[in-house]
Amino acid sequence: MEMKKRINLELRDRAPEEVTELVLDNCLCVNGEIEGLNDTFKKLEFLSMANVELSSLARLPSLNKLRKLELSDNIISGGLEVLAEKCPNLTYLNLSGNKIKDLSTVEALMEMKMMKRKKKMKLVHLKDMRKRRKKKRRMRMKMKQAQNWEREKRRWASPT
């Protein structure tokens, strides 16, 4: 089901101005962009767009009351600066399962948030990033162990 149709279905004969929660999980996102969501959702506090093949947040409308945003299992790789501008009261963000390669993408968002509101975002989920960092840390440890082992071998082999 396309995102526009899903939004109309989720409204359940309510005006967009009245909606505080909107769950659009598993619907189809055309061209990787948000469709059908606009500035009329003034009271929206929780928005979930998990597994919708979203790649860009460029068409995200201004959602001043939005506090929780669920964006897990999409193909987002950058452009998170838009969130600080369009969602100034965001306190929870889930980005697990996206294509974010380094933490600098998220750190920029956190710094913008702190500068604007003087408070930190409460929770940012980056499960895949944590796995990658642990893997890199393990590799570094193995490299150090191998270097130490080589140094010890040389020390024992050299006559004193």
RONU-753864 format. One line per field, with one value per residue: x, y, z of N, C-alpha, C, CB in turn; residue in one letter; residue number from 1. Coordinates in pm, whole numbers, plus 50000, padded with zeros to 5 digits. Last residue first. Glycine has a CB too. Layout:
residues N
n.c1 <- [X,...]
n.c2 <- [Y,...]
n.c3 <- [Z,...]
ca.c1 <- [X,...]
ca.c2 <- [Y,...]
ca.c3 <- [Z,...]
c.c1 <- [X,...]
c.c2 <- [Y,...]
c.c3 <- [Z,...]
cb.c1 <- [X,...]
cb.c2 <- [Y,...]
cb.c3 <- [Z,...]
aa <- [A,...]
i <- [NUM,...]
//
This chain:
residues 160
n.c1 <- [57100,56978,56634,56404,56268,56208,56054,55832,55739,55661,55455,55278,55212,55082,54866,54738,54669,54488,54291,54203,54098,53888,53731,53663,53511,53299,53197,53109,52910,52731,52656,52522,52298,52165,52104,51876,51893,51735,51718,51922,51999,51958,51960,51840,52050,52265,52156,52097,52349,52457,52296,52360,52628,52608,52514,52738,52940,52929,52880,52674,52345,52129,51945,51906,51790,51702,51477,51462,51317,51268,51201,51132,51179,51177,51310,51579,51654,51600,51792,52014,52023,52151,52197,52084,51811,51648,51511,51490,51330,51227,51021,51019,50859,50768,50630,50544,50626,50702,50719,50761,51011,51155,51407,51487,51528,51459,51246,51122,50982,51051,50867,50765,50572,50546,50390,50263,50083,49941,49949,49940,49971,50206,50192,50227,50238,50554,50905,51096,51160,50981,50726,50698,50449,50452,50572,50412,50290,50108,50076,49916,49749,49521,49393,49464,49346,49033,48921,48862,49121,49392,49479,49397,49563,49809,49786,49786,50050,50210,50056,50084]
n.c2 <- [48859,48779,48767,48625,48783,49001,48884,48807,49058,49161,48982,49041,49305,49261,49106,49291,49484,49334,49284,49547,49608,49422,49522,49769,49685,49566,49785,49937,49767,49766,50034,50052,49896,50055,50322,50540,50781,50972,51249,51512,51769,52123,52371,52411,52459,52306,52049,52018,52028,51798,51599,51627,51555,51290,51159,51177,51067,50792,50638,50521,50429,50288,50135,49996,50262,50507,50673,50923,51155,51423,51716,51978,52055,51945,52091,52113,51861,51722,51800,51657,51415,51335,50976,50736,50518,50302,50142,50046,50317,50559,50725,50983,51188,51451,51719,51978,52067,51970,52049,51746,51605,51584,51490,51250,50952,50688,50434,50185,50139,50055,50291,50545,50700,50967,51158,51403,51637,51867,51932,51842,52017,51987,51633,51337,51254,51098,51093,50885,50675,50653,50595,50352,50145,50042,49969,50216,50446,50587,50867,51066,51281,51462,51698,51781,51598,51480,51144,50905,50772,50801,50569,50612,50824,50690,50497,50655,50756,50519,50223,49883]
n.c3 <- [52408,52086,51995,52059,52238,52071,51872,52027,52110,51863,51796,52005,51944,51699,51786,51954,51765,51609,51799,51843,51591,51585,51793,51682,51463,51606,51739,51518,51416,51629,51632,51390,51440,51640,51733,51866,52095,52336,52407,52306,52543,52530,52408,52164,51974,52053,52052,51778,51665,51782,51666,51393,51401,51481,51255,51090,51238,51245,50921,50768,50752,50651,50926,51164,51373,51450,51638,51875,52086,52084,51904,51865,51598,51312,51116,51210,51280,51040,50858,50916,50790,50557,50515,50458,50480,50429,50723,50993,51174,51260,51464,51684,51917,51901,51726,51709,51453,51172,50842,50641,50444,50214,50298,50385,50196,50186,50293,50307,50534,50806,50993,51078,51313,51528,51772,51761,51580,51550,51276,50994,50787,50644,50546,50369,50107,50121,50140,49913,49746,49536,49765,50000,50126,50475,50719,50925,51006,51251,51443,51689,51682,51481,51421,51169,50994,51121,51078,50945,50979,50922,50803,50536,50465,50490,50288,50060,50078,50063,49921,50000]
ca.c1 <- [57136,57067,56761,56496,56316,56284,56182,55910,55788,55763,55574,55332,55278,55203,54960,54788,54762,54609,54364,54261,54212,53996,53787,53739,53635,53378,53251,53213,53027,52791,52725,52645,52395,52210,52190,51908,51913,51770,51720,51819,52035,51934,52043,51754,51919,52283,52204,51991,52251,52515,52298,52222,52589,52667,52424,52606,52943,52856,52962,52805,52434,52257,51959,51880,51852,51761,51527,51483,51343,51345,51228,51108,51261,51122,51167,51506,51673,51524,51654,52009,51950,52047,52237,52230,51860,51777,51496,51485,51413,51271,51066,51024,50915,50864,50679,50511,50678,50620,50747,50703,50948,51015,51395,51395,51550,51601,51271,51220,50905,51048,50963,50779,50649,50539,50457,50369,50150,49949,50007,49949,49843,50207,50211,50241,50108,50443,50778,51061,51235,51110,50758,50744,50543,50384,50559,50507,50292,50192,50058,50001,49869,49601,49358,49499,49490,49109,48961,48763,48993,49317,49511,49339,49417,49780,49798,49667,49933,50208,50133,50000]
ca.c2 <- [48971,48745,48841,48570,48652,49021,48945,48705,48961,49230,48994,48906,49273,49344,49050,49165,49518,49390,49171,49469,49685,49413,49387,49765,49759,49486,49672,49990,49799,49641,49978,50128,49851,49918,50294,50399,50761,50839,51144,51418,51658,51993,52350,52397,52523,52449,52107,52009,52129,51929,51615,51647,51688,51388,51175,51213,51211,50867,50689,50457,50530,50279,50224,49927,50130,50497,50538,50896,51012,51370,51572,51919,52112,51882,52066,52229,51970,51694,51843,51796,51421,51438,51111,50738,50654,50312,50214,49957,50197,50547,50589,50951,51055,51414,51582,51905,52131,51905,52101,51877,51601,51626,51623,51322,51094,50719,50577,50211,50195,49965,50181,50509,50579,50927,51031,51384,51507,51809,52024,51754,52020,52076,51777,51398,51261,51144,51100,51011,50690,50720,50617,50489,50170,50087,49869,50106,50417,50470,50818,50951,51293,51339,51631,51869,51587,51585,51256,51013,50720,50916,50591,50502,50841,50806,50454,50576,50846,50601,50346,50000]
ca.c3 <- [52494,52198,51991,51958,52283,52193,51837,51956,52209,51941,51710,51992,52071,51705,51689,52009,51873,51547,51739,51953,51643,51486,51803,51806,51440,51513,51816,51606,51333,51586,51748,51408,51341,51666,51619,51844,51952,52292,52507,52265,52456,52591,52526,52281,51965,52034,52178,51877,51628,51812,51811,51438,51352,51571,51369,51038,51214,51347,51031,50775,50806,50582,50812,51039,51357,51317,51613,51733,52064,52197,51895,51997,51704,51432,51100,51159,51377,51161,50836,50962,50916,50549,50553,50476,50503,50359,50597,50877,51164,51120,51440,51541,51888,52006,51716,51831,51573,51274,50976,50672,50576,50201,50239,50473,50213,50167,50293,50201,50423,50691,50992,50938,51286,51389,51745,51860,51571,51685,51374,51111,50856,50760,50524,50501,50173,50038,50213,49978,49870,49512,49624,49986,50018,50353,50612,50908,50863,51226,51307,51656,51764,51497,51547,51281,51023,51052,51162,50945,51031,50974,50944,50613,50461,50574,50427,50093,50076,50185,49913,50000]
c.c1 <- [57263,57103,56849,56632,56420,56345,56272,56050,55875,55824,55689,55460,55345,55282,55091,54892,54822,54713,54494,54344,54283,54120,53904,53806,53724,53513,53342,53277,53141,52918,52796,52725,52527,52319,52248,51990,51956,51783,51772,51829,51913,51964,52008,51829,51846,52150,52220,52034,52140,52418,52352,52218,52449,52632,52477,52510,52809,52855,52880,52892,52569,52356,52099,51884,51812,51823,51572,51541,51354,51380,51315,51131,51243,51200,51099,51355,51592,51535,51571,51868,51940,51965,52121,52280,52011,51833,51632,51448,51388,51354,51098,51091,50904,50933,50788,50569,50651,50672,50648,50747,50890,50939,51250,51368,51444,51631,51420,51246,50995,50958,50941,50888,50645,50628,50435,50450,50268,50024,50025,50015,49841,50076,50201,50270,50110,50315,50673,50925,51205,51189,50885,50790,50571,50490,50478,50469,50387,50179,50158,49970,49966,49726,49450,49476,49535,49256,49033,48793,48889,49183,49434,49360,49347,49629,49766,49668,49806,50086,50112,50090]
c.c2 <- [48950,48871,48806,48642,48594,48890,48962,48759,48854,49136,49060,48908,49136,49316,49129,49103,49392,49423,49219,49353,49609,49488,49369,49629,49754,49554,49587,49879,49851,49668,49849,50072,49924,49873,50154,50383,50617,50835,51011,51298,51576,51884,52222,52378,52526,52522,52258,52076,52134,52041,51753,51674,51723,51530,51282,51243,51262,51017,50779,50510,50465,50386,50212,50016,50068,50360,50529,50756,50989,51223,51527,51768,52048,51931,52007,52208,52092,51806,51826,51853,51563,51452,51207,50876,50649,50454,50218,50028,50121,50421,50575,50817,51026,51281,51556,51763,52055,51951,52040,51925,51739,51615,51673,51463,51155,50867,50603,50361,50229,50015,50094,50403,50549,50806,50993,51257,51500,51676,51963,51831,51929,52080,51856,51546,51321,51147,51160,51004,50818,50747,50700,50509,50319,50122,49914,50015,50302,50432,50705,50902,51179,51367,51513,51803,51671,51569,51358,51126,50832,50876,50709,50523,50733,50830,50569,50534,50773,50693,50432,50124]
c.c3 <- [52570,52278,52111,51959,52187,52244,51961,51921,52143,52044,51786,51908,52064,51832,51691,51916,51934,51654,51676,51899,51754,51533,51706,51823,51564,51486,51729,51688,51420,51505,51709,51524,51355,51568,51635,51718,51934,52141,52456,52357,52419,52491,52601,52412,52098,52035,52166,52007,51730,51778,51849,51588,51398,51530,51465,51152,51161,51324,51124,50887,50830,50628,50754,50916,51224,51292,51468,51719,51915,52180,52012,52000,51842,51555,51224,51161,51338,51263,50963,50951,50973,50676,50548,50519,50526,50367,50529,50747,51034,51098,51292,51523,51740,51974,51820,51834,51702,51411,51074,50811,50607,50333,50234,50420,50305,50192,50281,50183,50304,50577,50869,50927,51137,51368,51599,51836,51668,51689,51513,51226,50980,50837,50654,50480,50313,50119,50122,50045,49946,49640,49612,49840,50003,50248,50491,50792,50830,51079,51282,51516,51739,51579,51579,51416,51143,51087,51076,51043,51051,51034,51004,50763,50543,50580,50524,50239,50117,50190,50037,50000]
cb.c1 <- [57026,57195,56734,56433,56199,56195,56158,55837,55670,55703,55540,55228,55177,55166,54900,54672,54691,54575,54276,54150,54166,53949,53680,53648,53604,53302,53138,53156,52989,52691,52626,52614,52340,52093,52304,51780,52021,51667,51583,51835,52139,51790,52029,51663,51834,52358,52337,51954,52194,52646,52383,52137,52598,52819,52406,52550,53055,52914,53082,52877,52378,52236,51928,51748,51812,51867,51417,51578,51231,51269,51297,50967,51231,51129,51146,51552,51822,51570,51591,52107,52016,51955,52350,52299,51787,51761,51440,51386,51386,51351,50959,51099,50841,50794,50734,50361,50622,50625,50739,50549,51050,50945,51453,51451,51548,51645,51214,51172,50830,51002,50952,50814,50594,50581,50406,50309,50196,49810,49923,50030,49731,50241,50108,50355,50050,50426,50793,51064,51379,51087,50641,50861,50489,50291,50498,50517,50334,50153,50076,49981,49832,49639,49215,49419,49570,49056,49052,48628,49016,49295,49660,49402,49365,49852,49939,49659,49915,50335,50095,49904]
cb.c2 <- [48999,48676,48994,48580,48554,49081,49082,48660,48895,49354,49075,48812,49278,49493,49051,49066,49601,49516,49099,49416,49822,49468,49282,49796,49906,49466,49586,50098,49904,49558,49952,50277,49870,49823,50400,50316,50861,50737,51126,51378,51569,51981,52468,52283,52452,52477,52043,51862,52100,51948,51505,51524,51695,51372,51042,51100,51246,50837,50767,50476,50594,50291,50370,49862,50037,50605,50430,51002,50922,51389,51539,51948,52257,51726,51973,52260,52006,51563,51764,51882,51331,51408,51161,50696,50720,50270,50358,49848,50106,50670,50483,51061,50945,51406,51555,51898,52267,51747,52258,51870,51557,51542,51623,51329,51164,50681,50642,50151,50321,49828,50097,50635,50460,51043,50919,51380,51481,51789,52146,51623,51979,52214,51829,51329,51126,51054,51185,51125,50683,50849,50687,50522,50113,50209,49747,50025,50542,50350,50933,50837,51299,51282,51583,51997,51626,51727,51208,50957,50648,51018,50613,50368,50838,50933,50401,50452,50908,50684,50425,49999]
cb.c3 <- [52589,52146,51988,51818,52299,52299,51771,51827,52283,52012,51582,51929,52188,51697,51546,52033,51981,51464,51634,52048,51693,51350,51774,51926,51402,51381,51874,51699,51227,51502,51863,51431,51200,51659,51606,51835,51893,52339,52560,52115,52524,52643,52620,52261,51862,51904,52219,51902,51489,51736,51877,51405,51198,51576,51443,50950,51114,51480,50976,50645,50937,50432,50851,51045,51473,51298,51644,51669,52126,52325,51760,52041,51715,51421,50985,51017,51388,51223,50720,50882,51017,50437,50464,50347,50625,50212,50621,50902,51283,51080,51484,51461,51970,52142,51575,51847,51585,51261,50979,50665,50686,50096,50099,50615,50077,50026,50421,50070,50469,50736,51121,50850,51367,51295,51840,51999,51427,51739,51385,51077,50761,50716,50423,50586,50181,49914,50344,49877,49841,49440,49551,50088,49887,50381,50667,51036,50784,51319,51204,51759,51911,51359,51541,51273,50902,51090,51280,50975,51165,50863,50960,50570,50316,50522,50454,50002,49936,50194,49787,50122]
aa <- [T,P,S,A,W,R,R,K,E,R,E,W,N,Q,A,Q,K,M,K,M,R,M,R,R,K,K,K,R,R,K,R,M,D,K,L,H,V,L,K,M,K,K,K,R,K,M,M,K,M,E,M,L,A,E,V,T,S,L,D,K,I,K,N,G,S,L,N,L,Y,T,L,N,P,C,K,E,A,L,V,E,L,G,G,S,I,I,N,D,S,L,E,L,K,R,L,K,N,L,S,P,L,R,A,L,S,S,L,E,V,N,A,M,S,L,F,E,L,K,K,F,T,D,N,L,G,E,I,E,G,N,V,C,L,C,N,D,L,V,L,E,T,V,E,E,P,A,R,D,R,L,E,L,N,I,R,K,K,M,E,M]
i <- [160,159,158,157,156,155,154,153,152,151,150,149,148,147,146,145,144,143,142,141,140,139,138,137,136,135,134,133,132,131,130,129,128,127,126,125,124,123,122,121,120,119,118,117,116,115,114,113,112,111,110,109,108,107,106,105,104,103,102,101,100,99,98,97,96,95,94,93,92,91,90,89,88,87,86,85,84,83,82,81,80,79,78,77,76,75,74,73,72,71,70,69,68,67,66,65,64,63,62,61,60,59,58,57,56,55,54,53,52,51,50,49,48,47,46,45,44,43,42,41,40,39,38,37,36,35,34,33,32,31,30,29,28,27,26,25,24,23,22,21,20,19,18,17,16,15,14,13,12,11,10,9,8,7,6,5,4,3,2,1]
//
